[in-house]
Amino acid sequence: LGYTVGGDVSGKSNVLTVSCYVQGERMLPDEVEAQCENIFATAVPHAISNMTHAALASQKAAFRNSVLQRPMSNAEEASHFEGMLLLGSCFNLEEQILTYLDRITSRKQLLDAWNEAVLPAEGVRRKVVIKYWGAGHAPPVPP
């Protein structure tokens, strides 16, 4: 099709990131950014709202397993404990995450948390955007 599309949810220490990326020549980066924002503001909330209780339980179990997964190499182990060491008192972060996960019992809780993070009622969400323009396309001039 001429393009690569993907998304990712990942964490580093106590920071969770959600990303969307598109690489191709069919749309300019500003148009792609608007499409990614539509995913965050419309498609994900719709998917959460329509999630079955079984699907929610499955997602929780998968997340629990990912939190409990132990490092498999020296490099993973160093990365695993790096954030805890740098932040000082976060050695029980995984325990706190699992305790919080146990309190999630409905998709409404998940939807409220998503909306609070992505569509805050007050202020503006923190966001990093990286855009590349291909040959023949100049980036817009800043105002």
C-alpha positions as a printed Julia matrix, in Angstrom:
143×3 Matrix{Float64}:
   0.0     0.0    0.0
   2.99    2.31   0.19
   2.95    3.2    3.88
   3.67    1.87   7.35
   1.25    2.49  10.22
   1.42    1.54  13.86
   0.91    2.47  17.45
   2.43    1.62  20.77
   1.82    1.88  24.49
   4.99    1.68  26.53
   6.38    2.75  29.84
   9.66    3.93  31.23
   9.78    4.08  34.99
   6.55    5.83  36.05
   5.85    7.47  32.68
   3.42    5.85  30.28
   3.49    6.83  26.61
   1.01    6.27  23.82
   2.25    6.73  20.29
   0.94    6.69  16.76
   3.16    6.66  13.7
   2.69    6.7    9.95
   5.37    6.6    7.29
   4.41    7.16   3.69
   3.89    9.61   0.88
   0.1     9.74   0.59
  -0.54   12.41   3.24
   1.45   15.32   4.61
   2.59   15.07   8.25
   0.04   17.63   9.5
  -2.79   15.59   7.98
  -1.41   12.41   9.52
  -1.2    14.07  12.93
  -4.91   14.93  12.68
  -5.69   11.28  11.87
  -3.68   10.1   14.89
  -5.53   12.59  17.11
  -8.81   11.18  15.77
  -7.7     7.71  16.85
  -6.93    8.99  20.35
 -10.07   11.13  20.7
 -12.65    8.96  18.93
 -11.62    5.43  17.98
 -10.02    4.37  21.27
 -12.88    5.7   23.45
 -15.35    3.94  21.13
 -13.43    0.66  21.42
 -13.28    0.95  25.22
 -17.01    1.74  25.42
 -17.84   -1.35  23.37
 -15.43   -3.69  25.16
 -17.07   -6.76  26.69
 -16.45   -7.76  30.29
 -14.52  -10.8   29.0
 -12.32   -8.56  26.83
 -11.65   -6.25  29.79
 -10.68   -9.24  31.94
  -8.4   -10.5   29.16
  -6.7    -7.1   28.8
  -6.19   -6.89  32.56
  -4.69  -10.39  32.65
  -2.33   -9.59  29.78
  -1.24   -6.35  31.45
  -0.73   -8.14  34.78
   1.45  -10.73  33.05
   3.53   -7.99  31.39
   4.08   -6.27  34.77
   5.07   -9.57  36.39
   7.4   -10.58  33.54
  10.92  -10.69  34.92
  13.97   -9.52  32.98
  15.42  -12.2   30.69
  18.91  -10.76  30.16
  21.45   -8.58  31.92
  20.5    -5.61  29.73
  16.8    -6.04  30.52
  17.59   -6.33  34.21
  19.64   -3.12  34.16
  16.85   -1.33  32.31
  14.23   -2.81  34.66
  15.86   -1.42  37.8
  17.31    1.78  36.32
  14.14    3.8   36.8
  13.69    2.6   40.36
  17.24    3.56  41.23
  17.03    6.95  39.56
  13.68    7.8   41.15
  14.8     6.65  44.58
  11.78    5.32  46.41
   9.91    3.5   43.63
  10.95   -0.05  44.46
   7.31   -1.01  45.05
   6.02    0.57  41.83
   4.98   -2.78  40.33
   3.06   -3.66  43.51
   1.26   -0.32  43.37
   0.42   -0.82  39.68
  -1.06   -4.26  40.4
  -3.04   -2.94  43.37
  -4.49   -0.21  41.15
  -5.21   -2.76  38.4
  -7.25   -4.82  40.87
  -9.47   -1.78  41.48
 -10.39   -1.53  37.77
 -13.69   -3.38  37.54
 -15.53   -1.62  34.7
 -14.85   -0.21  31.27
 -16.19    3.14  32.51
 -13.19    3.41  34.86
 -10.88    2.67  31.96
 -12.66    5.16  29.7
 -12.55    7.87  32.38
  -8.8     7.32  32.86
  -8.19    7.42  29.09
 -10.19   10.62  28.7
  -8.44   12.24  31.65
  -5.06   11.5   30.08
  -5.85   12.22  26.43
  -8.71   14.74  26.62
  -8.1    16.61  29.9
 -10.96   18.8   31.14
  -8.45   21.45  32.17
  -5.18   22.44  30.56
  -3.52   20.83  27.59
  -2.12   17.32  27.42
   1.63   17.02  27.06
   2.58   15.84  23.63
   5.7    15.37  21.54
   5.32   15.4   17.76
   8.05   14.54  15.3
   7.32   15.16  11.63
   9.43   14.48   8.58
   8.68   15.91   5.17
   9.77   13.91   2.14
  11.36   15.14  -1.05
   9.34   17.82  -2.77
   7.43   18.82   0.35
   8.63   21.71   2.47
   7.42   22.07   6.05
   5.09   25.0    6.69
   6.63   28.24   7.85
   5.97   28.82  11.57
   3.75   31.82  12.41
